[in-house]
Amino acid sequence: MGKLVWIIGLILCLVGLVKGRPSTFLQDFRVVWSGSHLRQISGGNGIQLILDRNSGCGFGSKYKYLFGRVSMKIKLVAGDSAGTVTAFYMNSDTNTVRDELDFEFLGNRSGQPYTVQTNVFARGKGDREQRVNLWFDPSADFHTYAIFWNHRIIIFSVDDVPIRVYKNNEARGVPFPKSQPMAVYSTLWEADDWATRGGLEKIDWSKAPFYAYYKDFDLEGCQVPGPASCASSTSNWWEGAAYQQLSPVQAARYHWVRANHMIYDYCTDKSRYSVAPPECLAGI
Ligand SMILES: *[C@@H]1O[C@H](CO)[C@@H](O)[C@H](O)[C@H]1NC(C)=O
């Protein structure tokens, strides 16, 4: 009996390893842009990104993933972060037909709310921005930001609170990212021509360098290159019946965010879309 428990434990442990959890920077990521501005902390379990007058920087996953859940804990630029943008996103890197799922954290003057912009690109078509003001100070502590993705639904969440949902609406002729694996990226850069109050608030370089911190990387999904059958396997946990739509608890939280913290939704922006795009009419 004791032996059986031990063997089951070993199997569970090996399955855990296959899923690559938990992951470290060295195991799963690489520098994509300006390694001199990127520093490992806590023995490689964390990373610090630096933005100064010379450069921003970025890192990305070594592999791509097709469906699954990716998350990391991030502590955003503290103090006067106006004009800075920290991003956490997935991208298929296929130019005009790219799929992309974006979190962009738009800095602000001290004491003003951080804004999270999300966007979804499918087959090269984006222009689906939504913006939410965070209900806490994301520079005071680490919070978990996650992208969940299966054949039916994509969910962006902050500390397990869904802030954005993009459903598979192929039946309405709306493309859904389902065939291109995506890599996971994060970057910190200057974008004071648009980021804060539409570009009115400029970056204050006297406050540089600006720092963002990352830890607890978790990449679960079908790794590419990897077994080709993985992405279509219904036995992956993220394809399970419980994950085909928001749970009642998730739905309640999502409605709370939309009612209290959403400040922009392309679906209701008549200056851009006189008729709301079809995915908007399908309901949240
Ligand atoms: C910054 O703060 C202003 C004033 O509170 C707010 O209107 C805006 O949504 C905030 N975020 C950005 C990115 O400008």
The ligand as an SDF file (V2000), in Angstrom:
LIG
                    3D

 14 14  0  0  0  0  0  0  0  0999 V2000
   -4.8360   58.2740  -15.2460 C   0  0  0  0  0  0  0  0  0  0  0  0
   -5.5230   59.1090  -14.3390 O   0  0  0  0  0  0  0  0  0  0  0  0
   -6.5300   59.8690  -14.9410 C   0  0  0  0  0  0  0  0  0  0  0  0
   -7.0870   60.8350  -13.8960 C   0  0  0  0  0  0  0  0  0  0  0  0
   -7.5600   60.1240  -12.7680 O   0  0  0  0  0  0  0  0  0  0  0  0
   -7.6120   58.9430  -15.4940 C   0  0  0  0  0  0  0  0  0  0  0  0
   -8.5950   59.6980  -16.1790 O   0  0  0  0  0  0  0  0  0  0  0  0
   -6.9600   57.9600  -16.4910 C   0  0  0  0  0  0  0  0  0  0  0  0
   -7.9250   56.9870  -16.8930 O   0  0  0  0  0  0  0  0  0  0  0  0
   -5.7900   57.2520  -15.8330 C   0  0  0  0  0  0  0  0  0  0  0  0
   -5.1220   56.3230  -16.7480 N   0  0  0  0  0  0  0  0  0  0  0  0
   -4.4910   56.6720  -17.8730 C   0  0  0  0  0  0  0  0  0  0  0  0
   -3.7770   55.5760  -18.5800 C   0  0  0  0  0  0  0  0  0  0  0  0
   -4.4520   57.7920  -18.3410 O   0  0  0  0  0  0  0  0  0  0  0  0
  1  2  1  0
  1 10  1  0
  2  3  1  0
  3  4  1  0
  3  6  1  0
  4  5  1  0
  6  7  1  0
  6  8  1  0
  8  9  1  0
  8 10  1  0
 10 11  1  0
 11 12  1  0
 12 13  1  0
 12 14  2  0
M  END
$$$$
